[in-house]
Amino acid sequence: MASPLDRLGASLSLTEEKDAGIVLPAGLWHADPVPQGFFIVGRLLSTKPFHPEALQTTLKAAFNSVRGMDFKSIEVDCILLKFFHVLDRDRVLERSPWAYDKNLLILAPVEASDNPCMVDLTWCDFHIHIHGLPLGKMNSEVCSFIGNKLGRLKEVDLDSNGEVWGSSVRIRVAIDTSKPLKRVLKLRTVLGDEQLVTFTYERLPNFCYLCGRLGHLSRVCDLQLQNGFSDSGQHTPFGPWLRATPFTGFRSRYSGTFVKEQGPSPQFPIYRPASSLQSDSTPQQYRKGAAIFGEFGSPHHPQPPIVQVSPLETEPPSPIFPLAHFPVLLLVI
């Protein structure tokens, strides 16, 4: 995500007298950076411009940071967020994907030594459901193999016994948003057996039903401009059936509503997400983290106001889609 100035600087050839550069005092550049906060850089994947003030107001309400958050617009479609506690930042990243006005907001952490304008903002984490696997093939190894073909596998969702089984399998994958969404995959074994699996995505924002890419709708897709293009919209290669209903279980993420419950004493209530469900911790571990985080209220440390947020409105499940005319990716395993 290099800016025009960054690209210009990389292409410049310095004259001989300027090639030596400027000598900095000893230790100035290589001194350990002292972070004044915890940063996230973001890019709004949309064909429409956004109003920074409106986006800032919406994100502050949605993120509901306990220690607060600052906001800066750094490029036309990019923002820089500053948090004052690492758990505030990590909670936002774990709840990805986020959307603003139904357009995907890609987020990535930034360290104090990084240039935020050079961070790659093309990958975004999604929970993906794998449909069509036989029960005997619903295991972590097969699902990990499939997940790495979809993108960068982050996690295979296991039950309390460490097993994978059910009508579908849920995995978390970082996908390349510059490429079309993957709908179907044909698996072929070395013995010639074939199995067709399909995919649906949780909390899927706006995407094109013609090319399958995130960030624009069909009416502004470049395919509309091709000579001889004609489509009534009834038989598009992609459609709302790619949306999955978010999984409801212990490993689902925050619902976004913070509620008050009884703490160690009436003077020390606990504020927790209404779902009380974390992706990587038990309620007991979360309570321990909450104590460190400072979520136990007291007369001297009032709690922030309770805010109802919804990271992304989810549409109801859609019917099974036809596969006969779909191109498929063939893998030999």
Summary of the structure (lengths in Angstrom):
residues: 333
radius of gyration: 23.2
end to end distance: 35.4
largest distance: 72.5
contacts: 875
relative contact order: 0.13
helix: 21%
strand: 27%
